[in-house]
Amino acid sequence: MGGGRIVELDGLRGLAILLVLVWHYIVPFFDSIPRALILTWSGVDLFFVLSGFLIGGILLDARHSPAYFSTFYARRVCRIFPLYFAWLGLGALGATLAIPATAHVFKGSIPMWSYPLFLQNLFMADSQTFGSTWLGITWSLAIEEQFYLLLPLVVRFLSVRKVAVLAGGAIVLAPLLREALYQAGNLKFAPYVLLPCRADALGLGVLGAIALRIPTARDWILAHRRWLTIVTVCAFGGVVVFHLRPGLHVRALAGYSWLALFYLLLLLCAVVSPGPVARRLLGARILVGLGGISYAVYMFHVGFRSLLWAVAPALSRVLVSLSALFLTIAVAALSWRFFEGPLVRWAHRRFHYGS
């Protein structure tokens, strides 16, 4: 709120990727999901709320800039595209050179041309499959890129009030669309991988960014920080209730929205009222460090795990998974140090919003 970097938000990124890692690296070893780990599937939902909040805030602050579109898209391209297309290239190479044991890692039913256009989530929804293991994780990148195409236009050409109304409409319509898809018989994939169905998480993040840029709303939140914490705890109780109930229908219909609301409240607590416990947890070096390399970790973790499982089937799955986790974090750290980081810093030096 003072214009500087908020360490707790890096900690929230770290928390999001930690949930993702637990879901894909620990939960598969249980015959049924332990109740203590039942919410770890939702790390991507926290990423969506963070994206709506951070990208929405950047665009709101720069909405009158003469270099609004060029700077935003140049910086996004430098942040997302190099690693993404390098991963696609490795996937295409792997599919070409795949041996029978690794064919399922690299080959899938989703057309390869859809990935460079960030349209793979549409084919995933239609075919009800994530495609190849190597590229299945990219459904969320497709949602993000589609969001990046739409939100800059909305923020640039509509008033802040109309942006808030549009975000509120998306929040309301998302669960209704999920219900319509449920009634049509497509519950598992389309509600999970399509932008309109996940717009509640992104829209709530945008509303949070707007609220902290309206002085009266920001002052009210600051004056009621204690109540914000209490409401956040109550919202978490609601999340637990939703996700302990049997059946995917309840979770997909209203549970996604309630979960996104909880993550927004948690985000606001981190920004406006981080107590000593929250500061210590979200400011922990391991979470902040994971947050800094979270994009690469997210891209690598399923592919590396599945590839090592395929080439070393005789070894202990636990040992192979630990090796994959170490490889994922090590390569992600190197990627940030020598590949992603220099590109991001160059983009921020080269492209400016100006006045």
VOBA-1610 file (N, C-alpha, C; in pm, whole numbers, padded with zeros to 5 digits, always signed):
BEGIN
Met+00082-00120+00000Met+00000+00000+00000Met+00085+00125+00000Gly+00211+00112+00039Gly+00301+00225+00035Gly+00380+00231-00093Gly+00353+00142-00187Gly+00420+00145-00316Gly+00539+00052-00325Gly+00581-00010-00214Gly+00694-00101-00216Gly+00649-00246-00229Arg+00746-00334-00231Arg+00717-00477-00242Arg+00669-00527-00107Ile+00566-00607-00107Ile+00509-00661+00016Ile+00557-00806+00028Val+00643-00830+00126Val+00703-00962+00143Val+00597-01069+00165Glu+00490-01032+00239Glu+00386-01130+00270Glu+00317-01183+00143Leu+00311-01103+00037Leu+00253-01151-00087Leu+00344-01255-00153Asp+00476-01236-00141Asp+00567-01341-00187Asp+00547-01468-00105Gly+00522-01449+00026Gly+00492-01564+00111Gly+00365-01635+00069Leu+00264-01559+00026Leu+00140-01620-00023Leu+00165-01697-00152Arg+00249-01644-00239Arg+00288-01720-00359Arg+00355-01851-00318Gly+00443-01840-00220Gly+00509-01960-00172Gly+00411-02060-00114Leu+00310-02010-00040Leu+00208-02098+00015Leu+00131-02165-00098Ala+00098-02090-00203Ala+00023-02146-00316Ala+00100-02260-00382Ile+00228-02239-00409Ile+00304-02344-00476Ile+00331-02460-00381Leu+00340-02434-00252Leu+00356-02542-00155Leu+00233-02632-00154Leu+00114-02572-00158Leu-00008-02652-00167Leu-00009-02738-00293Val+00033-02679-00404Val+00038-02754-00530Val+00134-02873-00519Leu+00250-02851-00458Leu+00348-02958-00444Leu+00297-03070-00354Val+00231-03032-00245Val+00176-03135-00156Val+00071-03217-00229Trp-00014-03150-00308Trp-00121-03219-00380Trp-00064-03320-00481His+00042-03283-00550His+00094-03370-00655His+00206-03463-00609Tyr+00268-03433-00494Tyr+00381-03514-00451Tyr+00352-03599-00327Ile+00256-03561-00246Ile+00230-03634-00122Ile+00095-03705-00127Val-00009-03633-00169Val-00143-03692-00169Val-00152-03821-00251Pro-00082-03833-00367Pro-00094-03957-00445Pro-00051-04084-00371Phe+00022-04070-00263Phe+00068-04189-00190Phe-00037-04243-00093Phe-00149-04173-00080Phe-00257-04220+00008Phe-00369-04281-00076Asp-00429-04386-00023Asp-00542-04448-00092Asp-00663-04355-00096Ser-00683-04277+00009Ser-00786-04174+00013Ser-00724-04047+00070Ile-00777-03933+00032Ile-00716-03806+00070Ile-00734-03782+00220Pro-00626-03765+00296Pro-00639-03733+00438Pro-00710-03599+00456Arg-00792-03589+00558Arg-00867-03466+00579Arg-00776-03345+00598Ala-00660-03368+00659Ala-00568-03257+00681Ala-00512-03201+00551Leu-00518-03281+00443Leu-00462-03239+00314Leu-00569-03213+00209Ile-00694-03210+00249Ile-00803-03205+00152Ile-00807-03075+00074Leu-00752-02967+00130Leu-00755-02837+00061Leu-00631-02810-00022Thr-00536-02904-00022Thr-00413-02876-00095Thr-00433-02872-00246Trp-00547-02923-00295Trp-00575-02915-00439Trp-00594-02770-00485Ser-00618-02678-00388Ser-00662-02542-00422Ser-00550-02440-00436Gly-00424-02487-00447Gly-00316-02391-00463Gly-00333-02302-00585Val-00384-02358-00694Val-00405-02278-00815Val-00510-02170-00791Asp-00611-02198-00709Asp-00712-02097-00678Asp-00650-01977-00608Leu-00556-02002-00518Leu-00485-01891-00453Leu-00404-01814-00556Phe-00342-01883-00651Phe-00270-01813-00758Phe-00365-01724-00838Phe-00487-01772-00866Phe-00582-01691-00942Phe-00620-01563-00866Val-00647-01575-00737Val-00682-01457-00658Val-00564-01359-00655Leu-00443-01411-00635Leu-00324-01326-00636Leu-00308-01258-00772Ser-00333-01330-00880Ser-00319-01273-01013Ser-00418-01160-01034Gly-00546-01183-00996Gly-00644-01077-01010Gly-00606-00954-00929Phe-00555-00976-00810Phe-00517-00865-00722Phe-00396-00789-00775Leu-00292-00862-00812Leu-00168-00796-00851Leu-00176-00737-00993Ile-00227-00814-01088Ile-00239-00763-01224Ile-00343-00652-01229Gly-00455-00672-01158Gly-00555-00566-01152Gly-00498-00438-01094Gly-00418-00451-00987Gly-00358-00333-00927Gly-00261-00263-01019Ile-00178-00339-01090Ile-00084-00279-01184Ile-00158-00200-01291Leu-00263-00260-01345Leu-00338-00194-01452Leu-00413-00072-01401Leu-00471-00080-01283Leu-00542+00035-01227Leu-00446+00152-01203Asp-00326+00123-01155Asp-00230+00230-01129Asp-00178+00294-01256Ala-00179+00217-01368Ala-00121+00268-01492Ala-00226+00297-01599Arg-00353+00301-01562Arg-00461+00304-01663Arg-00458+00428-01752His-00393+00536-01708His-00387+00658-01790His-00252+00673-01858Ser-00166+00574-01846Ser-00033+00584-01905Ser-00039+00580-02058Pro+00041+00663-02125Pro+00046+00656-02272Pro+00109+00525-02322Ala+00184+00458-02236Ala+00247+00332-02274Ala+00181+00214-02203Tyr+00053+00228-02178Tyr-00022+00131-02098Tyr-00015-00009-02158Phe-00060-00024-02281Phe-00067-00156-02343Phe+00071-00211-02376Ser+00157-00129-02435Ser+00289-00178-02477Ser+00372-00223-02358Thr+00369-00145-02249Thr+00449-00182-02133Thr+00394-00307-02065Phe+00262-00312-02049Phe+00204-00428-01982Phe+00234-00556-02058Tyr+00208-00556-02188Tyr+00225-00680-02265Tyr+00373-00714-02285Ala+00458-00615-02299Ala+00601-00645-02312Ala+00653-00711-02185Arg+00614-00659-02071Arg+00660-00717-01945Arg+00601-00857-01923Arg+00474-00875-01960Arg+00412-01007-01944Arg+00476-01109-02037Val+00504-01068-02160Val+00568-01159-02255Val+00705-01202-02202Cys+00783-01108-02152Cys+00916-01142-02100Cys+00907-01229-01976Arg+00799-01216-01901Arg+00786-01296-01779Arg+00735-01438-01809Ile+00639-01450-01901Ile+00570-01578-01920Ile+00626-01658-02038Phe+00646-01594-02152Phe+00672-01667-02274Phe+00804-01746-02278Pro+00918-01690-02237Pro+01043-01766-02255Pro+01041-01903-02188Leu+01004-01909-02062Leu+01000-02038-01993Leu+00891-02127-02051Tyr+00775-02068-02080Tyr+00663-02146-02130Tyr+00697-02213-02263Phe+00753-02137-02356Phe+00782-02194-02488Phe+00903-02287-02483Ala+00995-02263-02390Ala+01103-02359-02371Ala+01047-02493-02323Trp+00950-02488-02233Trp+00888-02610-02183Trp+00809-02680-02294Leu+00738-02602-02377Leu+00668-02661-02492Leu+00767-02728-02586Gly+00880-02663-02610Gly+00980-02721-02699Gly+01034-02852-02645Leu+01059-02859-02515Leu+01105-02983-02455Leu+00997-03091-02466Gly+00870-03049-02450Gly+00761-03145-02464Gly+00751-03200-02605Ala+00767-03113-02705Ala+00762-03158-02844Ala+00880-03251-02875Leu+00998-03216-02823Leu+01115-03301-02843Leu+01096-03436-02775Gly+01041-03433-02654Gly+01016-03557-02582Gly+00917-03646-02655Ala+00814-03585-02714Ala+00716-03663-02790Ala+00779-03727-02912Thr+00875-03658-02973Thr+00942-03711-03092Thr+01035-03827-03057Leu+01104-03814-02943Leu+01205-03912-02905Leu+01154-04013-02804Ala+01026-04006-02769Ala+00974-04088-02660Ala+00990-04237-02687Ile+01030-04308-02583Ile+01030-04454-02585Ile+00897-04500-02525Pro+00859-04627-02542Pro+00729-04672-02490Pro+00705-04637-02343Ala+00810-04645-02261Ala+00792-04620-02118Ala+00757-04475-02089Thr+00799-04382-02175Thr+00775-04239-02150Thr+00671-04178-02243Ala+00609-04258-02328Ala+00515-04204-02426Ala+00401-04129-02358His+00348-04182-02245His+00234-04118-02180His+00272-03984-02118Val+00401-03963-02093Val+00445-03836-02034Val+00435-03723-02137Phe+00470-03753-02261Phe+00481-03647-02362Phe+00368-03645-02464Lys+00297-03755-02482Lys+00196-03762-02587Lys+00056-03758-02527Gly-00033-03682-02593Gly-00170-03672-02546Gly-00263-03638-02661Ser-00391-03626-02630Ser-00491-03604-02734Ser-00516-03457-02764Ile-00457-03367-02687Ile-00477-03223-02711Ile-00389-03181-02828Pro-00445-03113-02930Pro-00362-03073-03046Pro-00248-02981-03004Met-00129-03009-03056Met-00010-02935-03016Met-00020-02787-03053Trp-00089-02756-03163Trp-00096-02616-03206Trp-00174-02529-03107Ser-00255-02591-03021Ser-00336-02512-02927Ser-00252-02453-02815Tyr-00138-02516-02783Tyr-00058-02469-02670Tyr+00008-02333-02696Pro+00070-02310-02811Pro+00127-02177-02835Pro+00021-02066-02836Leu-00104-02100-02867Leu-00211-02001-02870Leu-00285-01992-02737Phe-00244-02070-02639Phe-00308-02073-02507Phe-00457-02106-02517Leu-00487-02203-02601Leu-00625-02250-02619Leu-00644-02393-02570Gln-00541-02449-02510Gln-00549-02590-02472Gln-00658-02619-02371Asn-00693-02521-02287Asn-00798-02546-02188Asn-00934-02569-02253Leu-00956-02510-02371Leu-01082-02533-02442Leu-01091-02678-02488Phe-00981-02732-02539Phe-00980-02871-02585Phe-00985-02966-02466Met-00924-02927-02355Met-00931-03010-02235Met-01076-03021-02186Ala-01147-02909-02189Ala-01287-02911-02145Ala-01372-02997-02237Asp-01344-02989-02367Asp-01424-03065-02463Asp-01396-03215-02456Ser-01268-03251-02444Ser-01231-03393-02445Ser-01228-03453-02305Gln-01241-03369-02202Gln-01239-03411-02062Gln-01112-03490-02029Thr-01000-03432-02071Thr-00869-03487-02039Thr-00769-03372-02035Phe-00665-03388-01952Phe-00559-03287-01945Phe-00453-03307-02052Gly-00468-03411-02134Gly-00369-03436-02238Gly-00243-03497-02180Ser-00129-03463-02238Ser-00002-03520-02192Ser+00030-03472-02051Thr+00095-03560-01977Thr+00134-03523-01841Thr+00229-03405-01840Trp+00317-03398-01937Trp+00418-03292-01944Trp+00353-03155-01956Leu+00244-03145-02031Leu+00182-03016-02059Leu+00046-02999-01993Gly-00001-03099-01920Gly-00134-03089-01861Gly-00149-02973-01766Ile-00041-02940-01696Ile-00044-02833-01596Ile-00067-02696-01659Thr-00051-02684-01790Thr-00058-02553-01855Thr-00200-02501-01873Trp-00302-02579-01831Trp-00439-02528-01841Trp-00455-02395-01767Ser-00388-02381-01652Ser-00402-02258-01573Ser-00329-02142-01640Leu-00220-02173-01712Leu-00151-02067-01788Leu-00241-02014-01899Ala-00320-02103-01960Ala-00414-02060-02063Ala-00518-01964-02004Ile-00571-01998-01886Ile-00667-01908-01821Ile-00602-01774-01792Glu-00481-01775-01741Glu-00412-01649-01709Glu-00392-01563-01834Glu-00347-01625-01942Glu-00322-01547-02064Glu-00452-01491-02122Gln-00558-01568-02118Gln-00687-01517-02163Gln-00733-01400-02075Phe-00708-01410-01948Phe-00738-01301-01854Phe-00656-01177-01888Tyr-00527-01197-01923Tyr-00441-01084-01958Tyr-00486-01014-02086Leu-00553-01087-02174Leu-00603-01024-02296Leu-00725-00935-02268Leu-00808-00975-02174Leu-00934-00907-02150Leu-00924-00793-02049Leu-00856-00818-01936Leu-00858-00719-01829Leu-00797-00585-01868Pro-00685-00579-01941Pro-00632-00447-01978Pro-00732-00362-02057Leu-00810-00423-02143Leu-00912-00348-02218Leu-01020-00295-02125Val-01063-00378-02032Val-01168-00339-01937Val-01121-00222-01852Val-01001-00233-01796Val-00951-00129-01706Val-00922+00000-01781Arg-00876-00010-01903Arg-00839+00109-01980Arg-00961+00192-02021Phe-01067+00122-02063Phe-01178+00193-02128Phe-01304+00206-02042Leu-01305+00146-01923Leu-01420+00161-01834Leu-01378+00235-01708Ser-01474+00300-01645Ser-01447+00364-01517Ser-01419+00258-01411Val-01356+00299-01302Val-01325+00205-01194Val-01454+00143-01141Arg-01559+00223-01132Arg-01686+00171-01084Arg-01739+00061-01177Lys-01731+00083-01308Lys-01779-00017-01403Lys-01690-00142-01402Val-01561-00123-01378Val-01473-00240-01364Val-01517-00324-01245Ala-01548-00256-01134Ala-01594-00327-01014Ala-01726-00400-01040Val-01817-00335-01111Val-01945-00398-01142Val-01924-00520-01231Leu-01836-00507-01330Leu-01809-00620-01419Leu-01744-00735-01343Ala-01651-00703-01253Ala-01589-00808-01172Ala-01692-00876-01083Gly-01782-00796-01025Gly-01888-00853-00943Gly-01979-00944-01024Gly-02010-00904-01146Gly-02092-00988-01233Gly-02025-01120-01265Ala-01893-01115-01289Ala-01819-01239-01316Ala-01821-01331-01195Ile-01814-01273-01075Ile-01816-01352-00952Ile-01949-01424-00937Val-02056-01355-00972Val-02191-01414-00959Val-02215-01518-01068Leu-02171-01489-01188Leu-02202-01577-01302Leu-02120-01705-01302Ala-01999-01702-01246Ala-01912-01820-01251Ala-01977-01944-01189Pro-02032-01936-01066Pro-02095-02058-01011Pro-02221-02099-01087Leu-02292-02001-01143Leu-02410-02035-01223Leu-02370-02111-01349Leu-02261-02070-01410Leu-02211-02140-01529Leu-02164-02280-01492Arg-02098-02293-01378Arg-02056-02426-01334Arg-02177-02517-01313Glu-02286-02462-01258Glu-02407-02539-01238Glu-02467-02581-01372Ala-02467-02490-01469Ala-02521-02523-01601Ala-02440-02636-01665Leu-02309-02632-01650Leu-02225-02739-01704Leu-02248-02869-01630Tyr-02273-02859-01501Tyr-02304-02980-01424Tyr-02432-03044-01476Gln-02534-02963-01499Gln-02660-03016-01551Gln-02642-03075-01690Ala-02545-03022-01765Ala-02519-03074-01900Ala-02433-03200-01897Gly-02384-03238-01779Gly-02308-03361-01766Gly-02158-03344-01771Asn-02108-03220-01779Asn-01964-03197-01783Asn-01922-03128-01654Leu-01901-03206-01550Leu-01871-03147-01419Leu-01722-03141-01392Lys-01648-03243-01434Lys-01511-03255-01386Lys-01416-03158-01452Phe-01426-03137-01585Phe-01323-03060-01653Phe-01363-02917-01684Ala-01472-02897-01756Ala-01508-02762-01799Ala-01517-02662-01683Pro-01583-02694-01572Pro-01590-02597-01462Pro-01453-02567-01401Tyr-01359-02656-01425Tyr-01228-02640-01362Tyr-01129-02565-01451Val-01140-02578-01585Val-01034-02531-01673Val-01075-02416-01764Leu-01200-02370-01758Leu-01243-02261-01846Leu-01242-02128-01772Leu-01197-02023-01841Leu-01187-01891-01780Leu-01318-01842-01719Pro-01432-01848-01791Pro-01556-01797-01729Pro-01594-01870-01601Cys-01556-01997-01591Cys-01589-02076-01472Cys-01497-02045-01355Arg-01381-01988-01381Arg-01288-01952-01274Arg-01279-01802-01255Ala-01371-01728-01318Ala-01367-01583-01311Ala-01399-01529-01173Asp-01461-01612-01086Asp-01489-01562-00951Asp-01360-01538-00874Ala-01263-01628-00885Ala-01137-01608-00815Ala-01061-01487-00870Leu-01054-01475-01001Leu-00986-01361-01062Leu-01060-01231-01031Gly-01194-01235-01040Gly-01273-01115-01013Gly-01262-01069-00869Leu-01259-01162-00774Leu-01243-01124-00634Leu-01107-01057-00612Gly-01004-01108-00678Gly-00874-01043-00668Gly-00877-00901-00721Val-00945-00881-00833Val-00957-00746-00890Val-01033-00654-00794Leu-01141-00704-00736Leu-01216-00623-00640Leu-01131-00584-00520Gly-01047-00676-00475Gly-00956-00643-00365Gly-00860-00532-00403Ala-00808-00536-00526Ala-00718-00431-00573Ala-00790-00297-00581Ile-00914-00298-00627Ile-00992-00174-00635Ile-01018-00118-00495Ala-01057-00205-00402Ala-01090-00160-00266Ala-00973-00089-00201Leu-00852-00138-00220Leu-00737-00077-00156Leu-00691+00049-00228Arg-00754+00083-00340Arg-00721+00206-00412Arg-00830+00311-00400Ile-00935+00280-00329Ile-01039+00379-00296Ile-01015+00423-00153Pro-00979+00550-00129Pro-00939+00591+00006Pro-01039+00556+00115Thr-01169+00578+00090Thr-01267+00548+00195Thr-01272+00399+00226Ala-01267+00315+00121Ala-01269+00171+00143Ala-01142+00125+00213Arg-01029+00178+00171Arg-00902+00139+00233Arg-00899+00181+00381Asp-00944+00302+00409Asp-00944+00348+00547Asp-01039+00265+00634Trp-01152+00225+00574Trp-01247+00143+00651Trp-01185+00008+00684Ile-01116-00051+00586Ile-01051-00180+00610Ile-00943-00167+00717Leu-00865-00060+00708Leu-00760-00039+00807Leu-00817-00018+00947Ala-00931+00049+00953Ala-00993+00076+01084Ala-01059-00048+01143His-01084-00149+01062His-01152-00270+01109His-01066-00394+01084Arg-00937-00380+01107Arg-00846-00491+01082Arg-00877-00612+01169Arg-00918-00587+01293Arg-00951-00699+01381Arg-01069-00778+01327Trp-01170-00706+01280Trp-01287-00774+01224Trp-01251-00848+01096Leu-01158-00792+01020Leu-01113-00860+00898Leu-01053-00996+00933Thr-00974-01001+01039Thr-00915-01127+01082Thr-01023-01225+01126Ile-01122-01176+01202Ile-01229-01263+01250Ile-01309-01320+01134Val-01342-01236+01037Val-01418-01281+00920Val-01337-01382+00839Thr-01207-01361+00830Thr-01122-01455+00758Thr-01124-01593+00824Val-01116-01596+00955Val-01123-01724+01027Val-01258-01791+01004Cys-01366-01713+01010Cys-01500-01769+00985Cys-01511-01822+00842Ala-01453-01750+00747Ala-01456-01795+00607Ala-01381-01926+00592Phe-01272-01942+00664Phe-01199-02068+00658Phe-01285-02183+00711Gly-01362-02155+00817Gly-01455-02257+00867Gly-01554-02298+00760Gly-01605-02201+00684Gly-01696-02233+00574Gly-01629-02315+00467Val-01503-02286+00437Val-01428-02365+00338Val-01419-02511+00383Val-01389-02531+00509Val-01378-02667+00561Val-01511-02741+00548Val-01621-02672+00582Val-01753-02734+00572Val-01783-02775+00428Phe-01758-02684+00335Phe-01784-02714+00194Phe-01706-02836+00147His-01580-02844+00187His-01492-02944+00129His-01491-03075+00205Leu-01556-03080+00320Leu-01572-03208+00387Leu-01701-03276+00347Arg-01789-03203+00279Arg-01913-03264+00232Arg-01882-03353+00112Pro-01947-03467+00102Pro-01917-03558-00009Pro-01969-03504-00141Gly-01903-03543-00247Gly-01951-03508-00381Gly-01882-03384-00435Leu-01845-03391-00563Leu-01778-03279-00629Leu-01874-03166-00663His-02002-03196-00675His-02099-03097-00719His-02102-02976-00627Val-02112-02999-00497Val-02121-02888-00401Val-01996-02803-00408Arg-01881-02870-00416Arg-01755-02796-00420Arg-01745-02712-00546Ala-01781-02769-00660Ala-01769-02696-00786Ala-01871-02585-00798Leu-01988-02604-00743Leu-02094-02505-00759Leu-02068-02380-00676Ala-02058-02395-00545Ala-02039-02280-00457Ala-01907-02283-00383Gly-01849-02401-00367Gly-01726-02413-00289Gly-01610-02337-00349Tyr-01598-02338-00482Tyr-01490-02263-00546Tyr-01498-02114-00512Ser-01619-02060-00517Ser-01636-01917-00489Ser-01605-01885-00344Trp-01653-01971-00254Trp-01627-01947-00112Trp-01477-01958-00083Leu-01411-02053-00146Leu-01268-02069-00128Leu-01193-01946-00178Ala-01234-01894-00293Ala-01170-01774-00347Ala-01192-01655-00254Leu-01311-01645-00194Leu-01338-01538-00098Leu-01245-01549+00022Phe-01227-01671+00072Phe-01135-01691+00185Phe-00994-01648+00147Tyr-00949-01686+00028Tyr-00813-01649-00013Tyr-00800-01497-00030Leu-00905-01431-00077Leu-00899-01285-00085Leu-00888-01224+00054Leu-00968-01273+00148Leu-00961-01221+00285Leu-00823-01246+00345Leu-00767-01363+00319Leu-00633-01393+00368Leu-00531-01297+00307Leu-00548-01269+00179Leu-00459-01174+00110Leu-00470-01035+00171Leu-00593-00990+00197Leu-00612-00857+00257Leu-00550-00852+00396Cys-00564-00960+00472Cys-00500-00965+00603Cys-00349-00950+00590Ala-00292-01016+00489Ala-00148-01008+00469Ala-00103-00868+00431Val-00192-00794+00362Val-00156-00660+00316Val-00180-00554+00422Val-00296-00559+00489Val-00334-00448+00576Val-00319-00478+00724Ser-00317-00604+00763Ser-00311-00631+00907Ser-00233-00757+00940Pro-00111-00770+00889Pro-00034-00889+00925Pro+00017-00880+01068Gly-00040-00963+01155Gly+00007-00968+01292Gly+00143-01036+01299Pro+00199-01047+01420Pro+00332-01107+01432Pro+00339-01251+01383Val+00231-01327+01404Val+00230-01466+01359Val+00227-01471+01207Ala+00138-01391+01147Ala+00128-01388+01001Ala+00257-01341+00938Arg+00318-01239+00998Arg+00446-01189+00945Arg+00553-01298+00950Arg+00554-01371+01061Arg+00656-01474+01076Arg+00633-01589+00977Leu+00506-01628+00960Leu+00477-01739+00870Leu+00495-01700+00724Leu+00428-01591+00683Leu+00433-01551+00542Leu+00566-01487+00505Gly+00640-01443+00608Gly+00772-01387+00581Gly+00884-01488+00596Ala+00848-01616+00621Ala+00950-01721+00636Ala+01030-01733+00507Arg+01159-01751+00523Arg+01248-01752+00406Arg+01212-01861+00307Ile+01167-01977+00359Ile+01135-02087+00268Ile+01015-02053+00181Leu+00911-01989+00241Leu+00793-01952+00162Leu+00825-01839+00065Val+00897-01738+00112Val+00932-01626+00025Val+01021-01675-00089Gly+01115-01765-00057Gly+01200-01820-00161Gly+01122-01902-00262Leu+01031-01985-00215Leu+00947-02062-00306Leu+00861-01970-00391Gly+00811-01862-00329Gly+00730-01767-00404Gly+00806-01704-00518Gly+00935-01679-00496Gly+01015-01617-00601Gly+01037-01705-00722Ile+01037-01837-00702Ile+01060-01930-00813Ile+00934-02011-00844Ser+00820-01964-00798Ser+00697-02044-00806Ser+00653-02075-00949Tyr+00676-01982-01041Tyr+00634-02006-01180Tyr+00707-02126-01238Ala+00838-02128-01224Ala+00916-02240-01278Ala+00885-02369-01204Val+00871-02363-01073Val+00837-02483-00996Val+00704-02540-01046Tyr+00608-02451-01069Tyr+00477-02496-01117Tyr+00490-02563-01253Met+00566-02504-01342Met+00581-02559-01475Met+00652-02695-01473Phe+00751-02711-01387Phe+00836-02828-01392Phe+00784-02948-01313His+00712-02926-01204His+00701-03028-01101His+00630-03156-01146Val+00522-03144-01223Val+00452-03266-01267Val+00531-03338-01375Gly+00588-03264-01468Gly+00664-03326-01576Gly+00785-03402-01524Phe+00863-03340-01435Phe+00980-03407-01381Phe+00941-03530-01301Arg+00837-03518-01219Arg+00794-03632-01138Arg+00751-03748-01227Ser+00668-03720-01327Ser+00617-03826-01413Ser+00727-03889-01496Leu+00822-03807-01542Leu+00932-03859-01623Leu+01020-03953-01540Leu+01053-03912-01419Leu+01136-03997-01334Leu+01061-04124-01293Trp+00931-04113-01267Trp+00853-04233-01239Trp+00857-04330-01357Ala+00853-04275-01478Ala+00849-04360-01598Ala+00982-04429-01624Val+01093-04358-01603Val+01224-04415-01637Val+01283-04498-01524Ala+01227-04488-01404Ala+01279-04566-01291Ala+01164-04637-01220Pro+01090-04722-01289Pro+00972-04784-01228Pro+01007-04883-01117Ala+01130-04933-01118Ala+01166-05033-01018Ala+01206-04971-00884Leu+01235-04842-00884Leu+01278-04777-00761Leu+01158-04736-00677Ser+01184-04709-00552Ser+01079-04664-00461Ser+01017-04534-00511Arg+00883-04531-00515Arg+00815-04409-00560Arg+00848-04291-00470Val+00865-04317-00341Val+00898-04209-00247Val+01035-04151-00281Leu+01132-04238-00304Leu+01267-04193-00338Leu+01268-04117-00470Val+01195-04169-00568Val+01190-04103-00699Val+01121-03967-00687Ser+01016-03959-00609Ser+00945-03832-00590Ser+01032-03729-00520Leu+01108-03773-00419Leu+01201-03682-00352Leu+01306-03631-00449Ser+01354-03720-00536Ser+01452-03679-00637Ser+01390-03579-00734Ala+01266-03604-00774Ala+01198-03512-00865Ala+01176-03376-00800Leu+01142-03376-00671Leu+01122-03250-00600Leu+01251-03171-00593Phe+01361-03239-00558Phe+01491-03172-00554Phe+01527-03117-00691Leu+01506-03199-00796Leu+01538-03155-00932Leu+01454-03033-00971Thr+01325-03037-00937Thr+01235-02927-00971Thr+01281-02797-00909Ile+01309-02800-00780Ile+01347-02677-00709Ile+01484-02628-00755Ala+01577-02722-00776Ala+01711-02683-00820Ala+01708-02618-00958Val+01637-02681-01052Val+01631-02626-01189Val+01553-02495-01189Ala+01448-02486-01108Ala+01371-02361-01100Ala+01457-02248-01046Ala+01539-02276-00944Ala+01627-02174-00889Ala+01731-02129-00993Leu+01786-02225-01066Leu+01881-02189-01171Leu+01813-02111-01283Ser+01691-02150-01315Ser+01616-02080-01419Ser+01595-01934-01382Trp+01558-01910-01255Trp+01538-01771-01213Trp+01670-01694-01213Arg+01773-01760-01168Arg+01903-01692-01154Arg+01962-01655-01290Phe+01952-01744-01386Phe+02024-01722-01511Phe+01936-01699-01633Phe+01806-01723-01622Phe+01718-01714-01739Phe+01603-01618-01716Glu+01513-01652-01624Glu+01395-01568-01603Glu+01430-01433-01542Gly+01507-01435-01434Gly+01539-01311-01363Gly+01600-01204-01452Pro+01705-01237-01528Pro+01763-01135-01617Pro+01664-01080-01719Leu+01576-01166-01772Leu+01476-01118-01868Leu+01376-01024-01803Val+01332-01059-01682Val+01236-00973-01611Val+01299-00838-01579Arg+01421-00839-01530Arg+01488-00712-01497Arg+01511-00628-01621Trp+01547-00692-01731Trp+01564-00618-01856Trp+01433-00554-01900Ala+01324-00629-01892Ala+01194-00577-01934Ala+01152-00457-01849His+01181-00461-01720His+01144-00350-01633His+01234-00228-01656Arg+01358-00251-01698Arg+01443-00137-01734Arg+01404-00078-01868Arg+01361-00164-01959Arg+01337-00121-02097Arg+01198-00062-02117Phe+01098-00113-02047Phe+00960-00070-02070Phe+00904-00005-01944His+00851+00117-01961His+00801+00195-01846His+00663+00251-01879Tyr+00580+00256-01776Tyr+00448+00316-01793Tyr+00455+00467-01805Gly+00550+00527-01737Gly+00563+00673-01742Gly+00448+00739-01670Ser+00430+00868-01697Ser+00327+00947-01627Ser+00198+00948-01708
//
